[in-house]
Amino acid sequence: MIQLPEPFEYRRIDADGTTIHTAVGGSGDPVLLLHGYPQTHLMWRHVAPALARDHTVVVPDLRGYGASDKPTPDPEDRAYAKRAMAADQLAVMRSLGFDRFALVGHDRGARVSHRLTLDHPDAVSRLAVLDIVPTRHVLTHVDLQLARGYFHWFLLSTGGDVPETLLAGAPEFWIRTMVERLLAPGSTIEPEVMDHYVAAFSDPAAIAGTTADYRAGATTDLADDEASYDAGARVDCPVLVLWGERSFVGKAYEPLEVWREYAADVRGTGLPVGHFLPEEAPDQVLAELRSFLG
């Protein structure tokens, strides 16, 4: 089994009834790292050990992913709403004794991070979001380019067991295709890590949970984000925005301009890679995070 190296130790942490598989290592100010789709906490394998030299680094699997619990999806898509997933991670940090921490998220983990910061602003000292713009912006600016670039958002949110049935028929093809199409040309992921991702997402419970994650994105999460935006809620802590210049985000948006509609203190830059920044450009991501986190 692939794991993060020392000083990381693994724990099973109860988050109000949902058990979250978590690696914890290092010492110093706490930092929570949240992964995206279709991956697990191991996407931080090139970044977390170096960060742990100066910080206490917490690296969990999100609910529905990896070795964390996978609650049965509910008809209203609340079980995998970003609000519920964010509450898991807040409970994890509090169980470790951290009431306030820095937060770094990639992809779906960045969407969980955005919601956690809006719902619990006193808990987050700094927020870094990697290769996303807010869900509300994505889904209120839909065009042909988005439909082609983010086709999986629409497929996975279809409902009626359609995506679950299709993915269950060819999970390895799906995961390898999704990862490879989002990497920049010439970028690769180690074969043993890809095998780990494939194994994690071949579990029917993971297929159901991660599909519900996307279904919630187009329903419950969008409603929650609209309500927050209309109420004037914005992220008040410093925000670092990183994106891949060869990713859809880098090609389709002006990420800093978009995020300045949702946060007061925004900085960041593009990196010359695709979507999976911590795996394609770990040294650059690490340098940006160290400068931002202090």
C-alpha positions in Angstrom: 0.0 0.0 0.0 1.4 3.4 -1.0 1.5 5.9 1.9 3.1 9.2 2.7 6.5 8.8 4.2 7.7 9.7 7.7 7.0 11.9 9.6 3.4 11.1 8.6 1.3 8.8 10.7 -2.1 7.6 9.7 -5.3 7.9 11.8 -8.9 7.1 11.5 -10.7 10.2 12.8 -14.4 10.3 13.7 -16.0 13.4 12.2 -19.4 13.4 13.7 -20.2 9.9 12.5 -18.1 9.9 9.3 -14.7 8.3 9.7 -12.0 10.3 7.8 -8.8 8.5 6.8 -6.1 11.1 7.7 -2.3 11.4 7.6 -0.7 13.8 10.0 3.0 14.9 10.1 5.4 17.6 11.1 5.2 20.4 13.7 4.4 24.1 13.7 1.4 26.0 12.4 -1.3 23.7 11.1 -2.1 23.3 7.3 -4.9 21.2 5.9 -4.5 19.8 2.4 -7.6 18.7 0.5 -7.3 16.6 -2.7 -9.5 16.6 -5.8 -11.1 14.2 -8.3 -10.3 11.5 -9.3 -7.6 11.2 -6.7 -6.9 10.7 -3.0 -4.7 12.3 -0.4 -1.7 10.8 -2.2 -1.8 13.6 -4.7 0.1 15.7 -2.1 2.9 13.1 -1.9 5.5 15.5 -3.4 4.4 18.6 -1.4 3.3 17.4 2.0 6.6 16.0 3.3 8.5 19.3 2.5 5.7 21.4 4.1 5.9 19.2 7.2 9.4 20.6 7.9 7.8 23.9 9.1 4.1 23.0 9.7 1.9 20.4 11.1 0.4 19.0 7.9 -3.0 17.2 7.8 -3.8 15.3 4.7 -7.1 13.5 4.6 -9.2 11.6 2.1 -12.5 13.4 1.5 -15.7 11.5 2.4 -16.5 9.2 -0.5 -12.9 9.1 -1.6 -10.0 6.8 -0.8 -10.1 5.1 2.5 -12.6 7.5 4.2 -16.2 6.5 4.8 -18.6 6.6 1.9 -22.0 7.5 3.2 -25.0 6.4 1.0 -26.1 9.3 -1.2 -29.4 10.8 -0.3 -32.2 12.1 -2.6 -31.5 15.7 -1.8 -27.7 15.5 -2.4 -26.9 16.7 1.1 -24.6 13.8 2.1 -22.1 15.0 -0.5 -22.8 18.7 -0.4 -19.6 20.8 0.1 -21.1 22.0 3.3 -21.2 18.5 4.7 -17.7 17.7 3.4 -16.4 20.9 4.9 -17.9 20.0 8.2 -16.0 16.7 8.2 -12.7 18.5 7.7 -13.4 21.1 10.4 -14.2 18.2 12.8 -10.9 16.5 11.9 -8.9 19.6 12.6 -10.7 20.2 15.9 -10.2 16.6 17.0 -6.4 17.2 16.4 -6.6 20.4 18.6 -6.6 23.0 15.8 -9.3 25.6 16.0 -7.6 27.8 13.4 -5.5 26.6 10.4 -4.4 27.4 6.9 -6.3 25.6 4.2 -5.1 24.4 0.7 -7.4 22.7 -1.7 -7.1 21.4 -5.3 -10.1 20.7 -7.6 -13.0 19.3 -5.6 -11.0 19.8 -2.4 -10.7 23.5 -3.3 -14.5 23.7 -3.6 -14.8 22.1 -0.1 -12.2 24.6 1.1 -14.2 27.6 -0.3 -17.3 26.4 1.5 -15.5 25.7 4.7 -14.0 29.2 4.7 -17.4 30.8 4.1 -19.2 28.7 6.7 -16.4 29.0 9.3 -14.4 32.1 8.7 -12.9 32.2 12.1 -11.3 28.7 11.5 -9.3 29.6 8.4 -6.3 31.9 8.6 -5.3 31.6 4.9 -6.9 29.9 1.9 -5.1 28.6 -1.2 -7.2 27.3 -4.1 -5.6 25.3 -6.9 -7.0 25.3 -10.5 -10.6 26.3 -9.9 -12.9 29.3 -10.0 -15.9 29.2 -7.8 -18.7 26.8 -8.6 -21.2 29.6 -8.8 -19.1 31.3 -11.5 -18.6 28.0 -13.5 -22.3 27.1 -13.6 -23.5 30.7 -14.4 -21.1 31.0 -17.3 -21.9 27.9 -19.3 -20.9 27.8 -23.0 -19.7 25.3 -25.6 -16.1 25.6 -24.4 -17.1 24.7 -20.8 -19.4 21.9 -21.9 -16.5 20.3 -23.8 -13.8 21.0 -21.1 -16.0 20.0 -18.1 -18.1 17.4 -19.8 -17.7 15.2 -16.8 -19.5 17.7 -14.6 -22.7 17.2 -16.6 -22.3 13.5 -17.1 -21.7 12.8 -13.4 -24.6 15.0 -12.3 -27.1 13.3 -14.7 -28.8 11.1 -12.0 -30.9 8.1 -12.5 -27.9 5.8 -11.9 -26.7 6.5 -15.4 -23.1 7.7 -14.6 -22.7 5.1 -11.8 -23.7 2.3 -14.2 -21.4 3.5 -17.0 -18.4 4.0 -14.7 -18.9 0.6 -13.0 -18.5 -1.0 -16.4 -15.1 0.5 -17.1 -13.6 2.2 -14.0 -10.0 1.8 -15.0 -10.7 3.3 -18.5 -12.6 6.2 -16.9 -9.9 7.1 -14.3 -6.9 6.8 -16.6 -8.7 8.8 -19.3 -9.8 11.5 -17.0 -6.3 12.0 -15.5 -4.5 11.8 -18.8 -6.7 14.3 -20.6 -6.1 16.9 -17.8 -2.3 16.5 -17.7 -0.2 18.9 -19.8 1.6 17.2 -22.7 4.7 15.5 -21.4 3.5 15.2 -17.8 3.0 11.8 -16.2 2.0 10.3 -12.9 4.0 7.3 -11.5 2.4 4.0 -12.6 2.0 2.8 -9.0 0.1 5.9 -8.1 -2.2 5.6 -11.0 -2.8 2.0 -10.0 -3.7 3.3 -6.6 -6.2 5.8 -8.0 -7.8 3.2 -10.2 -8.2 0.8 -7.3 -9.7 3.5 -5.1 -12.3 4.4 -7.7 -13.2 0.9 -8.6 -15.0 0.5 -5.3 -18.8 0.8 -6.1 -19.2 2.9 -3.0 -16.6 5.3 -4.2 -18.3 5.5 -7.6 -21.6 6.3 -5.9 -20.1 8.8 -3.5 -18.0 10.7 -6.0 -20.8 10.9 -8.5 -23.0 12.3 -5.7 -20.3 14.9 -5.1 -20.7 16.2 -8.7 -24.5 15.9 -8.5 -24.5 18.0 -5.4 -22.3 20.5 -7.2 -25.0 21.2 -9.7 -27.8 21.3 -7.2 -27.3 21.8 -3.5 -23.9 23.4 -3.7 -25.0 25.9 -6.4 -28.0 26.8 -4.2 -25.8 27.3 -1.2 -23.3 29.3 -3.1 -26.0 31.6 -4.6 -27.4 32.1 -1.1 -24.0 33.1 0.3 -23.2 35.4 -2.6 -26.6 37.1 -2.4 -26.1 37.6 1.3 -22.8 39.4 0.6 -20.6 36.6 2.1 -17.0 36.9 0.8 -13.8 35.3 1.9 -12.0 37.7 4.3 -8.7 35.9 4.8 -5.8 36.2 2.4 -6.4 34.0 -0.7 -3.7 32.4 -3.0 -5.0 31.4 -6.4 -2.8 29.0 -8.5 -3.8 27.5 -11.8 -2.3 25.6 -14.7 -1.7 27.8 -17.7 -2.4 24.7 -19.9 -5.5 23.7 -17.9 -9.1 24.6 -18.7 -9.1 27.2 -15.9 -6.0 28.9 -17.4 -7.4 28.9 -20.9 -11.0 29.9 -20.2 -10.9 32.4 -17.3 -9.0 35.2 -15.8 -8.7 33.5 -12.4 -7.6 36.4 -10.3 -10.4 38.7 -11.7 -13.0 36.0 -11.0 -11.8 35.3 -7.4 -11.8 39.1 -6.6 -15.6 38.9 -6.9 -15.6 36.3 -4.1 -12.7 37.4 -1.8 -11.2 40.6 -0.5 -7.5 39.8 -0.6 -6.5 37.8 -3.6 -3.1 37.1 -5.1 -1.7 34.3 -7.3 -0.2 33.1 -10.5 -0.4 30.6 -13.3 2.1 27.7 -13.6 3.2 26.2 -17.0 1.4 22.9 -16.4 -2.0 21.3 -16.7 -4.7 20.6 -14.0 -2.8 18.5 -11.5 -0.4 21.2 -10.1 0.9 19.4 -7.0 1.9 16.4 -9.2 3.0 18.2 -12.3 4.9 21.1 -10.7 5.4 20.2 -7.0 8.5 22.4 -6.5 6.7 25.5 -7.9 3.6 24.8 -5.8 5.7 24.3 -2.7 7.6 27.6 -3.3 4.3 29.4 -3.7 2.8 27.8 -0.6 5.8 28.5 1.5 5.8 32.1 0.5 2.1 32.4 1.2 2.0 30.5 4.4 5.1 32.0 6.0 
